[in-house]
Amino acid sequence: MTPVNESILKTDRQGRLRYTPEQKKIMVDAYRASGLSAPRFAAHHGVNYQTLVTWIRKDKQSSTSTTPNSSPSGFLSLVPALIEVSGNAPADAAMEISLPGGARLSLTSANQVALAVALIRQLEQARPC
């Protein structure tokens, strides 16, 4: 249960739930971290799907206007990393990359890194259907 569901929600005269900006932000952040589809997340948390989509769109617009260097999709970005291998690491050790939506990418060889980078860059540029 998210903090939004734990607080008292106000309704307007027509019985519609009214959310504070903080509650909306918490819900959008919870959606992005959940790995669920928007319709499934909305149903699970008792929020109208179109309302959730509107919050996500507004949050995305506000974050892109304040952070010009963020990735266009808002979900994927490449971050430089240094991986130190100790002498105790098994030779067949794999590196796993978790992607939004619950997808996982497992690299079992250093030769696969360039392919993984190319894939992530393509996913970063992909437009939703």
MDAnalysis code that builds the backbone (N, CA, C; Angstrom):
import MDAnalysis as mda
import numpy as np

u = mda.Universe.empty(387, n_residues=129, atom_resindex=np.repeat(np.arange(129), 3), trajectory=True)
u.add_TopologyAttr("name", ["N", "CA", "C"] * 129)
u.add_TopologyAttr("resid", np.arange(1, 130))
u.add_TopologyAttr("resname", ["MET", "THR", "PRO", "VAL", "ASN", "GLU", "SER", "ILE", "LEU", "LYS", "THR", "ASP", "ARG", "GLN", "GLY", "ARG", "LEU", "ARG", "TYR", "THR", "PRO", "GLU", "GLN", "LYS", "LYS", "ILE", "MET", "VAL", "ASP", "ALA", "TYR", "ARG", "ALA", "SER", "GLY", "LEU", "SER", "ALA", "PRO", "ARG", "PHE", "ALA", "ALA", "HIS", "HIS", "GLY", "VAL", "ASN", "TYR", "GLN", "THR", "LEU", "VAL", "THR", "TRP", "ILE", "ARG", "LYS", "ASP", "LYS", "GLN", "SER", "SER", "THR", "SER", "THR", "THR", "PRO", "ASN", "SER", "SER", "PRO", "SER", "GLY", "PHE", "LEU", "SER", "LEU", "VAL", "PRO", "ALA", "LEU", "ILE", "GLU", "VAL", "SER", "GLY", "ASN", "ALA", "PRO", "ALA", "ASP", "ALA", "ALA", "MET", "GLU", "ILE", "SER", "LEU", "PRO", "GLY", "GLY", "ALA", "ARG", "LEU", "SER", "LEU", "THR", "SER", "ALA", "ASN", "GLN", "VAL", "ALA", "LEU", "ALA", "VAL", "ALA", "LEU", "ILE", "ARG", "GLN", "LEU", "GLU", "GLN", "ALA", "ARG", "PRO", "CYS"])
u.atoms.positions = np.array([
    [0.848, -1.185, 0.000],
    [0.000, 0.000, 0.000],
    [0.883, 1.233, 0.000],
    [0.584, 2.173, -0.848],
    [1.402, 3.385, -0.946],
    [0.950, 4.400, 0.089],
    [1.804, 5.384, 0.388],
    [1.410, 6.430, 1.332],
    [0.155, 7.175, 0.873],
    [-0.103, 7.216, -0.437],
    [-1.306, 7.885, -0.932],
    [-2.542, 7.177, -0.405],
    [-2.518, 5.848, -0.403],
    [-3.675, 5.088, 0.048],
    [-3.834, 5.117, 1.556],
    [-2.779, 5.446, 2.286],
    [-2.842, 5.432, 3.738],
    [-3.378, 6.743, 4.307],
    [-3.390, 7.819, 3.539],
    [-3.855, 9.094, 4.048],
    [-5.338, 9.280, 3.721],
    [-5.937, 10.247, 4.372],
    [-7.348, 10.531, 4.147],
    [-7.483, 11.284, 2.832],
    [-8.350, 10.794, 1.964],
    [-8.558, 11.415, 0.661],
    [-9.821, 12.263, 0.699],
    [-9.760, 13.417, 0.059],
    [-10.908, 14.305, -0.004],
    [-11.665, 14.055, -1.295],
    [-12.961, 14.336, -1.284],
    [-13.778, 14.205, -2.487],
    [-14.447, 15.538, -2.779],
    [-14.759, 15.746, -4.061],
    [-15.488, 16.955, -4.422],
    [-16.992, 16.670, -4.364],
    [-17.804, 17.596, -4.808],
    [-19.267, 17.449, -4.729],
    [-19.794, 16.300, -5.573],
    [-19.054, 15.955, -6.629],
    [-19.486, 14.865, -7.503],
    [-18.943, 13.513, -7.045],
    [-18.261, 13.503, -5.923],
    [-17.746, 12.255, -5.381],
    [-16.396, 11.832, -5.926],
    [-15.765, 12.675, -6.735],
    [-14.458, 12.348, -7.281],
    [-13.390, 12.569, -6.219],
    [-12.401, 11.688, -6.198],
    [-11.305, 11.831, -5.246],
    [-10.402, 12.981, -5.654],
    [-9.941, 13.728, -4.675],
    [-9.038, 14.853, -4.917],
    [-7.691, 14.513, -4.291],
    [-6.633, 14.648, -5.043],
    [-5.293, 14.327, -4.578],
    [-4.451, 15.586, -4.501],
    [-3.583, 15.647, -3.503],
    [-2.655, 16.766, -3.394],
    [-1.518, 16.548, -4.396],
    [-0.783, 17.594, -4.739],
    [0.365, 17.418, -5.637],
    [1.388, 16.410, -5.090],
    [1.576, 16.395, -3.773],
    [2.514, 15.443, -3.175],
    [2.019, 14.011, -3.360],
    [0.718, 13.780, -3.206],
    [0.146, 12.452, -3.390],
    [0.297, 11.996, -4.846],
    [0.095, 12.920, -5.771],
    [0.246, 12.594, -7.187],
    [1.683, 12.195, -7.489],
    [2.639, 12.953, -6.970],
    [4.053, 12.670, -7.200],
    [4.428, 11.309, -6.613],
    [3.945, 11.001, -5.428],
    [4.218, 9.707, -4.797],
    [3.657, 8.582, -5.651],
    [2.457, 8.773, -6.174],
    [1.825, 7.744, -6.996],
    [2.593, 7.528, -8.301],
    [3.022, 8.610, -8.942],
    [3.787, 8.498, -10.195],
    [5.126, 7.805, -9.925],
    [5.796, 8.183, -8.843],
    [7.073, 7.554, -8.505],
    [6.879, 6.072, -8.204],
    [5.805, 5.735, -7.502],
    [5.512, 4.328, -7.185],
    [5.224, 3.547, -8.467],
    [4.510, 4.159, -9.407],
    [4.236, 3.504, -10.686],
    [5.539, 3.218, -11.424],
    [6.404, 4.207, -11.511],
    [7.663, 4.038, -12.249],
    [8.550, 2.967, -11.628],
    [8.497, 2.845, -10.312],
    [9.322, 1.844, -9.633],
    [8.689, 0.458, -9.644],
    [7.403, 0.382, -9.951],
    [6.682, -0.890, -9.819],
    [6.991, -1.895, -10.915],
    [7.266, -1.421, -12.118],
    [7.457, -2.345, -13.232],
    [6.153, -2.849, -13.820],
    [5.029, -2.386, -13.303],
    [3.716, -2.784, -13.821],
    [3.313, -1.888, -14.981],
    [2.378, -2.363, -15.772],
    [1.811, -1.508, -16.807],
    [0.935, -0.462, -16.111],
    [0.718, 0.651, -16.781],
    [-0.099, 1.720, -16.186],
    [-1.517, 1.249, -15.877],
    [-2.202, 0.513, -16.790],
    [-3.551, 0.064, -16.462],
    [-3.589, -0.867, -15.242],
    [-2.609, -1.772, -15.162],
    [-2.578, -2.706, -14.028],
    [-2.279, -1.967, -12.730],
    [-1.319, -1.026, -12.770],
    [-0.984, -0.251, -11.573],
    [-2.194, 0.561, -11.109],
    [-2.872, 1.222, -12.051],
    [-4.032, 2.043, -11.708],
    [-5.124, 1.189, -11.062],
    [-5.394, 0.036, -11.640],
    [-6.426, -0.848, -11.077],
    [-6.033, -1.330, -9.695],
    [-4.772, -1.652, -9.512],
    [-4.295, -2.162, -8.224],
    [-4.403, -1.107, -7.122],
    [-4.207, 0.165, -7.480],
    [-4.219, 1.235, -6.493],
    [-5.519, 2.039, -6.468],
    [-6.499, 1.625, -7.254],
    [-7.802, 2.283, -7.202],
    [-7.824, 3.674, -7.803],
    [-6.962, 3.904, -8.792],
    [-6.901, 5.206, -9.460],
    [-7.387, 5.010, -10.889],
    [-8.130, 5.979, -11.394],
    [-8.569, 5.926, -12.778],
    [-7.339, 5.930, -13.686],
    [-7.325, 5.039, -14.668],
    [-6.178, 4.907, -15.571],
    [-5.860, 6.228, -16.267],
    [-6.864, 6.897, -16.812],
    [-6.620, 8.162, -17.527],
    [-6.078, 9.238, -16.588],
    [-6.518, 9.215, -15.347],
    [-6.000, 10.163, -14.362],
    [-4.524, 9.910, -14.121],
    [-4.157, 8.647, -13.953],
    [-2.754, 8.297, -13.752],
    [-1.909, 8.720, -14.949],
    [-2.395, 8.470, -16.165],
    [-1.660, 8.855, -17.375],
    [-1.452, 10.365, -17.412],
    [-2.453, 11.124, -17.033],
    [-2.333, 12.591, -17.003],
    [-1.259, 13.012, -16.010],
    [-1.232, 12.391, -14.824],
    [-0.220, 12.720, -13.822],
    [1.176, 12.395, -14.346],
    [1.319, 11.250, -15.010],
    [2.618, 10.838, -15.541],
    [3.084, 11.829, -16.597],
    [2.177, 12.216, -17.492],
    [2.514, 13.162, -18.556],
    [2.938, 14.514, -17.967],
    [2.184, 15.014, -16.991],
    [2.521, 16.306, -16.382],
    [3.847, 16.234, -15.632],
    [4.091, 15.119, -14.946],
    [5.349, 14.950, -14.229],
    [6.514, 14.890, -15.203],
    [6.320, 14.205, -16.319],
    [7.363, 14.098, -17.334],
    [7.667, 15.475, -17.936],
    [6.608, 16.258, -18.215],
    [6.800, 17.595, -18.779],
    [7.520, 18.502, -17.792],
    [7.156, 18.424, -16.525],
    [7.800, 19.286, -15.540],
    [9.246, 18.870, -15.297],
    [9.533, 17.575, -15.352],
    [10.909, 17.139, -15.125],
    [11.795, 17.442, -16.326],
    [11.267, 17.378, -17.549],
    [12.088, 17.694, -18.721],
    [12.343, 19.187, -18.827],
    [11.433, 19.999, -18.325],
    [11.653, 21.443, -18.391],
    [12.658, 21.900, -17.337],
    [12.803, 21.135, -16.238],
    [13.735, 21.533, -15.190],
    [15.092, 20.863, -15.334],
    [15.167, 19.722, -16.034],
    [16.439, 19.017, -16.197],
    [16.690, 18.774, -17.682],
    [17.353, 19.699, -18.344],
    [17.553, 19.560, -19.786],
    [18.462, 18.397, -20.172],
    [19.303, 17.909, -19.287],
    [20.227, 16.838, -19.628],
    [19.664, 15.448, -19.351],
    [18.407, 15.342, -18.942],
    [17.843, 14.028, -18.670],
    [17.553, 13.311, -19.975],
    [17.400, 11.981, -19.880],
    [17.150, 11.215, -21.100],
    [15.755, 11.533, -21.628],
    [15.526, 11.453, -22.936],
    [14.244, 11.816, -23.516],
    [13.101, 10.953, -23.019],
    [13.358, 9.689, -22.767],
    [12.276, 8.812, -22.337],
    [11.967, 8.988, -20.861],
    [12.940, 9.468, -20.070],
    [12.730, 9.629, -18.654],
    [12.902, 8.326, -17.888],
    [13.122, 7.213, -18.578],
    [13.219, 5.931, -17.914],
    [14.600, 5.308, -18.034],
    [15.247, 5.462, -19.160],
    [16.526, 4.814, -19.394],
    [17.619, 5.849, -19.542],
    [18.756, 5.564, -18.965],
    [19.928, 6.382, -19.212],
    [21.148, 5.540, -18.885],
    [22.222, 5.797, -19.587],
    [23.466, 5.090, -19.341],
    [24.272, 5.866, -18.319],
    [24.785, 5.153, -17.335],
    [25.576, 5.759, -16.283],
    [26.930, 5.064, -16.273],
    [28.025, 5.816, -16.359],
    [29.339, 5.170, -16.324],
    [29.527, 4.405, -15.021],
    [30.106, 3.226, -15.126],
    [30.329, 2.410, -13.940],
    [31.690, 1.745, -14.035],
    [32.324, 1.577, -12.896],
    [33.585, 0.868, -12.814],
    [33.344, -0.386, -12.000],
    [33.615, -1.525, -12.590],
    [33.380, -2.794, -11.921],
    [34.730, -3.396, -11.585],
    [34.953, -3.587, -10.301],
    [36.201, -4.190, -9.861],
    [35.991, -5.678, -9.670],
    [36.856, -6.462, -10.250],
    [36.765, -7.906, -10.120],
    [37.817, -8.356, -9.118],
    [37.358, -9.054, -8.095],
    [38.305, -9.566, -7.107],
    [38.829, -10.918, -7.564],
    [39.870, -11.359, -6.938],
    [40.441, -12.656, -7.266],
    [39.510, -13.805, -6.939],
    [38.503, -13.567, -6.104],
    [37.571, -14.616, -5.690],
    [36.369, -14.750, -6.610],
    [36.248, -13.882, -7.610],
    [35.078, -13.920, -8.493],
    [35.145, -15.150, -9.390],
    [34.028, -15.882, -9.510],
    [34.032, -17.052, -10.388],
    [34.190, -16.629, -11.850],
    [34.812, -17.476, -12.638],
    [35.074, -17.158, -14.042],
    [33.798, -17.041, -14.847],
    [32.748, -17.737, -14.438],
    [31.491, -17.713, -15.188],
    [30.480, -16.723, -14.610],
    [30.944, -15.742, -13.828],
    [30.047, -14.758, -13.220],
    [29.392, -13.915, -14.309],
    [28.129, -13.592, -14.084],
    [27.381, -12.785, -15.049],
    [27.014, -11.449, -14.420],
    [26.871, -10.434, -15.269],
    [26.379, -9.140, -14.817],
    [24.936, -9.031, -15.285],
    [24.060, -8.616, -14.385],
    [22.647, -8.496, -14.727],
    [22.238, -7.033, -14.680],
    [21.538, -6.593, -15.722],
    [21.038, -5.223, -15.814],
    [19.524, -5.291, -15.736],
    [18.944, -4.557, -14.769],
    [17.487, -4.502, -14.623],
    [16.961, -3.305, -15.395],
    [15.986, -3.554, -16.264],
    [15.393, -2.511, -17.088],
    [13.986, -2.201, -16.596],
    [13.437, -1.028, -16.932],
    [12.064, -0.713, -16.559],
    [11.100, -1.769, -17.102],
    [10.051, -2.007, -16.378],
    [9.062, -2.987, -16.804],
    [9.405, -4.391, -16.350],
    [10.498, -4.551, -15.596],
    [10.849, -5.853, -15.065],
    [11.769, -6.683, -15.950],
    [12.136, -6.185, -17.121],
    [13.026, -6.942, -18.004],
    [14.427, -6.955, -17.411],
    [15.128, -8.068, -17.609],
    [16.494, -8.207, -17.131],
    [17.394, -8.627, -18.290],
    [18.564, -8.045, -18.332],
    [19.537, -8.335, -19.365],
    [20.759, -8.920, -18.674],
    [21.128, -10.148, -19.028],
    [22.243, -10.826, -18.390],
    [23.417, -10.903, -19.348],
    [24.574, -10.380, -18.909],
    [25.790, -10.404, -19.704],
    [26.722, -11.447, -19.113],
    [27.121, -12.405, -19.926],
    [27.990, -13.469, -19.445],
    [29.406, -13.349, -19.981],
    [29.646, -12.361, -20.842],
    [30.968, -12.180, -21.439],
    [31.212, -10.697, -21.672],
    [32.461, -10.295, -21.580],
    [32.807, -8.893, -21.831],
    [32.509, -8.500, -23.273],
    [32.464, -9.476, -24.160],
    [32.151, -9.201, -25.562],
    [30.715, -8.733, -25.754],
    [29.857, -8.985, -24.790],
    [28.439, -8.626, -24.903],
    [28.154, -7.197, -24.459],
    [29.115, -6.530, -23.854],
    [28.882, -5.177, -23.330],
    [28.501, -4.208, -24.438],
    [29.210, -4.239, -25.551],
    [28.904, -3.318, -26.653],
    [27.492, -3.556, -27.182],
    [27.069, -4.819, -27.264],
    [25.704, -5.118, -27.707],
    [24.670, -4.610, -26.707],
    [24.962, -4.763, -25.430],
    [24.042, -4.283, -24.392],
    [23.898, -2.765, -24.455],
    [25.009, -2.072, -24.639],
    [24.972, -0.611, -24.748],
    [24.135, -0.196, -25.951],
    [24.334, -0.867, -27.091],
    [23.564, -0.546, -28.295],
    [22.081, -0.798, -28.069],
    [21.747, -1.896, -27.406],
    [20.346, -2.200, -27.115],
    [19.727, -1.147, -26.209],
    [20.423, -0.778, -25.161],
    [19.890, 0.218, -24.221],
    [19.720, 1.566, -24.911],
    [20.643, 1.933, -25.764],
    [20.503, 3.201, -26.506],
    [19.291, 3.171, -27.436],
    [19.051, 2.036, -28.076],
    [17.871, 1.898, -28.941],
    [16.586, 1.987, -28.108],
    [16.576, 1.348, -26.961],
    [15.393, 1.400, -26.103],
    [15.163, 2.818, -25.588],
    [16.245, 3.530, -25.332],
    [16.157, 4.914, -24.849],
    [15.513, 5.820, -25.896],
    [15.773, 5.541, -27.173],
    [15.250, 6.360, -28.250],
    [13.875, 5.897, -28.725],
    [13.456, 4.722, -28.307],
    [12.188, 4.145, -28.791],
    [11.020, 5.027, -28.373],
    [10.059, 5.131, -29.225],
    [8.826, 5.886, -28.953],
    [7.725, 4.895, -28.630],
    [6.862, 5.196, -27.641],
    [5.765, 4.285, -27.316],
    [4.768, 4.192, -28.470],
    [4.162, 3.060, -28.572],
    [3.179, 2.827, -29.651],
    [1.927, 3.640, -29.451],
])
